[in-house]
């Protein structure tokens, strides 16, 4: 702790003025950007979603939604739809839960609301939609991510906009539409213990 006597106060005031001038010069130097930095502009990529059954910008959509493009799915190395929960807040997608004895059964929860019953007479609390078609049962709900244009995770209750009331939310998967040119992708993974994955 520094203490000053009353006769040292003018000296302290001069030191403060010098420090303020030096600080303002340093700040002005930091604010002054080089010419090449001034020319660059930062823009957020526009993500088009169909969460309200019409195409609109993700930033203009008034719902709590997380969207993944095909490039972001590839960058995150997502192979099936259950792995989307690793990058989505509030989403729990369990494919290994022993509710049906099957590894392709989905138990989906958004914000703690979902359904653990796999029987045919119960509807899941979170709707899973593939190209607008409602997947009504949890058995077989773990889908591979192949030729997917985007995945949208909508949080909160959804009305009949997608064709079914869901109290937890909805996962909307949109496949890529066919292009004008012939093309495709091939992915091969190898590993120990004779692993060979071909997609």
Residue pairs with C-beta under 8 A, 6 or more apart in sequence:
4 12
44 59
46 57
46 58
47 57
47 58
47 67
47 69
47 150
48 55
48 56
48 57
48 58
49 55
49 56
49 57
49 58
49 61
49 65
49 67
49 150
49 152
50 56
50 152
50 172
50 174
51 61
51 63
51 65
51 152
51 154
51 172
52 61
52 63
52 161
53 161
53 162
58 65
58 67
63 154
63 155
63 156
64 154
64 155
64 156
65 152
65 153
65 154
65 155
66 87
66 88
66 89
66 91
66 152
66 153
66 155
67 150
67 151
67 152
67 153
68 76
68 78
68 84
68 87
68 150
68 151
68 152
69 149
69 150
70 148
70 149
70 150
70 176
73 145
73 148
73 151
76 83
76 86
76 87
78 84
78 86
78 87
78 145
79 144
79 145
80 95
80 142
80 143
80 144
80 145
81 93
81 106
81 128
81 141
81 142
81 143
81 144
81 145
81 151
81 171
81 173
82 93
82 94
82 95
82 106
82 142
83 93
83 145
84 91
84 93
84 151
84 153
84 171
85 91
85 92
85 93
88 153
90 110
90 111
90 155
91 108
91 109
91 110
91 153
91 155
92 107
92 108
92 109
92 110
92 114
93 106
93 107
93 108
93 109
94 106
94 107
94 108
94 109
95 103
95 104
95 105
95 106
95 107
95 142
96 103
97 105
97 107
97 116
99 105
99 107
99 116
99 117
99 118
99 138
100 118
100 138
100 139
102 139
103 142
104 139
104 140
104 141
104 142
105 118
105 138
105 139
105 140
105 141
105 142
106 124
106 128
106 138
106 141
106 142
107 114
107 115
107 116
107 138
108 114
108 115
108 124
108 125
108 126
108 128
108 138
108 141
108 168
108 171
109 125
109 126
109 168
110 125
110 126
110 153
110 155
110 156
110 168
110 169
111 155
111 156
111 168
111 169
113 125
113 126
113 167
113 168
113 169
114 124
114 125
114 126
114 168
115 122
115 123
115 124
115 125
115 126
115 138
118 137
118 138
118 139
120 137
123 136
123 164
124 136
124 137
124 138
124 141
124 166
125 166
125 167
125 168
126 166
126 168
126 169
126 170
126 171
127 134
127 158
127 162
127 164
127 166
127 169
127 170
127 171
128 134
128 135
128 141
128 143
128 170
128 171
128 173
129 135
129 162
129 163
129 170
129 171
129 172
129 173
130 143
130 173
130 175
131 173
131 174
131 175
132 162
132 163
134 162
134 163
134 164
135 141
136 164
143 173
144 199
145 151
146 199
147 175
147 176
148 173
148 174
148 175
148 176
149 174
149 175
149 176
149 177
150 173
150 174
151 171
151 172
151 173
151 174
152 170
152 171
152 172
152 174
153 169
153 170
153 171
153 172
154 169
154 170
154 171
154 172
155 169
156 169
157 165
157 166
157 167
157 168
157 169
158 165
158 166
158 169
158 170
159 165
162 170
162 172
186 198
186 199
187 197
187 198
187 199
188 196
188 197
188 198
188 199
189 195
189 196
189 197
190 196
190 197
